[in-house]
């Protein structure tokens, strides 16, 4: 672990476990505690247990964590920390272990005695996991003994029992999520691996193993990064071309707060800022990000003027300074104040000053010692500034033509009658023929249609000045009405459902990817806010006599086919691969793909910013080799390929 994290006193006992409130209603309203009962909520259970082990690592008492997916999707998390206290907790008269796993808002993170720095704030993690598990078993290695306790859906089935002797310390938690609560019970090894890798990067020297023991999907990974967040940046940029070989690492502390920054520029036009507070990802940023951005802009401008790289009145904006930047920012502090239940934004104002001071002083010092790197970075920012100015002129030019912010909507847009954005949706379709069918089949009260034609610009390979004024993208920007880039304002959206409707073939997938790349790079809040959807047209049309059915998968095709053939299985059923959207008549398109009561829409969600950035870089970037590797690795998952 990092030597910047001081060990707390060894004493960690029941007196440090405080009770705020009893365990209530977790099973009735699980969404309040884990967000959702879908796959993301299922994986959240693992994160809660692992986070407890990470807190032990932050306190300096744990350096080894193992996460196992066993047969039947049973999870085991093993750590070599101090072990959960087993002595009697004064407020309740029960063992501290029992309190932690059966009482909501109970833990060692309230009083400041058990943990100096912690990601857990509310003490709900362990008890919530217990409440939402069919069964759970805890083994504690402590005081030379192995203690065990078992639960069933939160209720105790085995009191605290000594089951053996031990020479080590730590906690082992094994649980099976409850099928009565969760919509699915199958864990994704890849999802857990991504999260565990992130935690290993954030805690230098901490060893984390992930093991999948399920028959047919066996896997094992071991992660330990002595370089911490420096190695994290190297990992993120592995498919990009860096502008300088060094990872610039800056760190410092004040009082009990610690901040680390690792950054590297690449030749792309996109920025990626990953910020963390006490190992918790803060996707909405906060005070630590504000301090970073302010200082970075100031340092580049000061260095440029000092070395005559910028003329008297010239300056580069924050946006220019961050073009092609990959940065990981990690802060650790005692009283982390997150805004909102989801901990998406850090509110501590004092951390802004700390990060600002570290970046201001130490980045300038680095630039003075490495003028070639400084010059390369500043040249990129100056070039970005010129491109931004060109983009501004292009934007102004468009405005003069009433295309972007004027009253004129795109000529091909068939708007809806409803004016309340919350009640409206826009279908973006490829080609005039599909647009014609969609226009004819839609409900014009709340459904708008925007056909696109020709090849769309790949924005992954283009600067902003090429995006503004692009004749294929301008209609999309105009129709949505919320602006683009830094000017994007979700409150001005004209539709709260933006639905990409493309053919179910290779070309359709390409169009979807191009559009999603544009939304991700230039209208990110559109995806973050859950406004973007992909329509799912049917893959097959099945006909027997006058009966017509549609199937959206091979399994559904076989099921419907069996139904139509009848009990004797001799009925003749015509099955045809569904042609493109333009081949469907308006009624068919409405019934299969546009009718809210029968259609299938997939919301585009962003659960992992690093993964999303990587995917768009690989699929749409300049480098061919990573794309080739991606295709080779994922070819086995391709279904319904229509070439």
C-alpha positions, 0 to 999 in steps of 0.5 A: 500500500502507498506509504502516504497512508498512515496506519491507524492504531491496532485497536479495533473492537466493538466499542468502535461499532456504532448503531444508528438504526435497525434493519428495515424494509431492505427486502421490500425496497432493495432499489433504495439501497443498491439502485436496481435489482437487475445485473448492476444491483447484483454486482453491487452486492460484491462491491459492498463486501469488497469495499469493506476489505478495501477500507481495511487496506486503506487503514493499512491492515490488508494487502490481499483480497480474493473474489471467487465466483463459485458454481451456482453463482455463489460469491466468496470474498477473502481478505487478510485484514484484522477481521470483523470484531467479535466481542460484545457491542455495548449499545446492543449487547450483541457481538459486533459481527452480528450487529454489522450483518443484521443492523442497518447503519452499523459499522466502524466508520462513524466515530473515526476510531475504526477507520481514518479513511473510508469509502463506506459512509452509511454502514449499510453494505454488509447488512444489505448484502445479508438481507438480499442473500438467500444465505450468507456465511461469515468466517472471521480469523481473529484472536487465534480463533476462527469464528463463524456465523450463518444467515438466511435472508438476513435472519440468523441460522447459526449463532457466532461459533468458534469452529477452529484455530488459526494463525492468520487474521481476516474475514471470509464472506460467502453468499448466494444472492436471493432469486426472490429479489434479483431478476437474474443471478448470473454474475459477469466475470468481466464486470467484476474483473473491471471493477477489481482491476480499478481498485488494484490500480487505485491502491498501489501494492494491494493484490486482488485476485478474481477467480471464476470456478463455474464449469465451462467459464473458468478464469483467473486473474491476479492484479497488483500494481506497484505504480498505482494510478500511473499504471492505470493511465498506461493501461487506459492509453494502451490503444492510443498514441501518447505524445510523451513517454512519461506518465506525469505523477503529482502527489501531496497531502495536507492535514489528513487529506491526500491527493494523487494525479497521474496524467498523459497526453495522447494524439486524440481529440478527446479528454478522459478524466477519471476521478475518485474519492476514497476509491469511489468513482465520482463520474460527476466530478466535484471539487477535486476535479474543479481544482485539477482543471483550474490549475492545469489551465493556469499552469499551461498559460503561465508557462506559455507566456513565461517562455514566449510560446503564447503572445501577450493577449493569447491564451488557451482555454480549459477545453483546449488544455484538456484535448487528448488528456487522460488523467486519473485523480485520486483523493483520500480524506477523512470526512468525504462529503458526497452529493447525492445518494449515489456518491457521484460528486464530491463536495468537500471544498478544501480538497479543491484547494489541495489539488489546485496547489499540488497541480500548480506547483508540481506540474510547473516544476515538471515543465521546467525540468522537461521543456520538450514535454511542456512544449509538446503539450502546449503546442497541442493546446494551441492547435486545439485553440485554433481548431476551436476558433475555426469551430466557433466561426463554423458555428456562427456561420451555421447560426447565420443560416438559421440551422443551429439555433434559429427557428428553422428545423431540418427540412427532412424532420417530421416533427410531432404535435406534442410540445412537452419534451418528456412526452415525446420521442424522435426516431433517427432512421437511416435512408429515405425509404425507412424514413417514409415507412416510419413517417407513415406508421408513427403516431404523429402526436408524440413521435418525430422522424428524422431520416439520415442519408449518406455516410456519417462522419466518424467523429473519433477521427475529427476535431470539433471544427469538422463536426460543426457544419457537417451536413450529416450531423447538423440535422441531428444537432438542430432537431435535438435543440440542446447544442453540442460540446461544452454548450450542450444543455439537456434542459433544452432537449426537444425529445426525452427519447432519442431512438436510433432505428437502424437495420438489423445487419452489419450496415445498421450496426455501423450506423448505430456505432457512428451515432453513438460515437458522436453522442458519446464524444460531443453530447455525453450528458445525452447518454448519462441522462438515459435519453438514448435508446436503440430500437430493435426491429424483428429478425424474422417474419413467420407466416402461416395462412393469414397469421403473421408473427415476428421473432426478435431472436433465433430462440423466439423464431423456433418457439413461434414456429413450433406454435404455428405448426400446431400440435401435430407439427405438420403445419407449413410455416414460411420463415423469412429473414426480415429485410431492412426497415425500408422494406416493411410497410408502415403498419408492420413497422409500427406494430413491430418496432414503434408501438410502445406497447409491443416494441423492444427498446434498449436503453444505452447505458454507460456503466464504465467510462473507461470501457466505453472510451476504450471501445470507441477508440478501438472500433472507430480510432486510427489504429487497425491492430487493436480493432483486429484483436477486438474482432478476433476476440469477440467473433464467437459472440456474433449471432444473427449475422446478415452479410 
